């Protein structure tokens, strides 16, 4: 497991309220939300970036997408949400433990991915 803040949250070293949890991933609220609903889905396996994923991670990546759809529905944004994966510092990734952002609860301007 990674030694990032997400690894520490997953291990319980840093307390956090899980909105969702299973054997493959957790979901928590983003501490700097860009939308009324802004949740992070974090795999328990510490893959630094999406480009670091291997063919053996295919099932995990698919699972994350299905969890995102389920959570979006539970959070009331199931018909209108944005799913974002930042890959690398130049793309805005600040924690190098792969994670998905679910954002919803407000309209998003065309062409603006995050804010």
C-alpha positions as MATLAB code, in Angstrom:
seq = 'XXXXXXXXXXXXXXXXXXXXXXXXXXXXXXXXXXXXXXXXXXXXXXXXXXXXXXXXXXXXXXXXXXXXXXXXXXXXXXXXXXXXXXXXXXXXXXXXXXXXXXXXXXXXXXXXXXX';
ca = [
       0.000    0.000    0.000;
       1.277    3.464   -0.787;
       2.628    5.841    1.835;
       0.615    8.744    0.442;
      -2.138   10.448    2.408;
      -4.580    8.042    0.737;
      -2.553    5.036    1.871;
      -2.596    6.432    5.397;
      -6.371    6.936    5.227;
      -6.910    3.400    3.927;
      -4.722    1.957    6.729;
      -6.584    4.011    9.354;
      -3.535    6.109   10.271;
      -5.513    9.230    9.353;
      -9.166    9.145   10.416;
     -11.689    9.704    7.658;
     -15.351    8.983    7.111;
     -15.802    6.425    4.350;
     -18.857    7.038    2.181;
     -18.254    3.652    0.587;
     -15.918    0.764    1.302;
     -15.317   -2.667   -0.144;
     -12.351   -4.998   -0.526;
     -11.082   -3.057   -3.568;
     -11.636    0.623   -2.789;
     -12.927    3.334   -0.503;
     -14.743    6.607   -1.177;
     -14.389    9.835    0.794;
     -15.437   13.445    0.386;
     -12.829   15.670   -1.258;
     -11.385   18.153    1.261;
     -11.303   20.879   -1.421;
     -14.561   20.328   -3.296;
     -15.085   21.903   -6.711;
     -18.785   21.032   -6.763;
     -21.573   20.465   -4.222;
     -20.891   16.736   -4.592;
     -17.177   15.955   -4.889;
     -16.175   12.463   -3.831;
     -12.921   10.574   -4.328;
     -12.865    6.862   -5.118;
      -9.526    5.435   -4.087;
      -8.364    1.903   -4.817;
      -6.778    0.075   -1.914;
      -3.969   -0.956   -4.268;
      -1.544    1.955   -4.556;
      -1.197    2.566   -8.291;
       0.603    5.936   -8.572;
      -0.954    7.129  -11.865;
      -3.347    5.705  -14.428;
      -0.429    5.232  -16.856;
       1.213    3.005  -14.239;
      -1.705    0.554  -14.304;
      -1.004   -2.866  -15.799;
      -3.192   -5.270  -17.747;
      -3.655   -7.132  -14.452;
      -5.389   -4.010  -13.068;
      -8.172   -4.129  -15.673;
     -10.765   -5.644  -13.334;
      -9.928   -3.117  -10.597;
     -10.237   -0.182  -13.007;
     -13.604   -1.463  -14.209;
     -14.722   -1.919  -10.616;
     -13.849    1.719   -9.847;
     -16.046    2.865  -12.739;
     -18.989    0.764  -11.547;
     -18.564    2.051   -7.986;
     -18.565    5.603   -9.377;
     -21.913    5.027  -11.098;
     -23.400    3.445   -7.957;
     -22.143    6.249   -5.710;
     -23.332    8.967   -8.089;
     -26.809    7.453   -7.917;
     -26.701    7.239   -4.110;
     -25.479   10.832   -3.872;
     -28.337   12.085   -6.048;
     -26.291   13.026   -9.125;
     -26.633    9.771  -11.047;
     -27.934   11.389  -14.232;
     -25.499   14.313  -14.331;
     -22.011   13.974  -12.947;
     -18.439   14.337  -14.075;
     -15.826   11.645  -13.528;
     -12.204   12.858  -13.601;
      -8.844   11.107  -13.323;
      -5.837   13.414  -13.200;
      -2.681   11.745  -14.492;
       0.572   13.441  -13.504;
       1.455   16.782  -11.977;
       0.899   18.711  -15.214;
      -2.675   17.364  -15.276;
      -3.326   18.502  -11.709;
      -2.582   15.272   -9.841;
      -1.369   16.170   -6.354;
      -1.559   12.770   -4.635;
       0.242   10.028   -6.520;
      -2.163    7.244   -5.657;
      -4.656    6.754   -8.477;
      -8.112    8.081   -7.618;
     -11.321    9.097   -9.385;
     -13.209   12.324   -8.726;
     -17.017   12.215   -8.904;
     -18.356   15.758   -9.207;
     -21.966   16.816   -9.505;
     -24.732   18.948   -8.125;
     -24.085   21.887  -10.449;
     -23.887   22.483  -14.185;
     -20.432   22.228  -15.749;
     -19.416   24.514  -18.584;
     -18.517   22.766  -21.811;
     -14.774   22.476  -22.187;
     -13.985   22.995  -18.477;
     -13.018   19.734  -16.892;
     -12.522   20.563  -13.253;
     -13.697   23.932  -12.164;
];
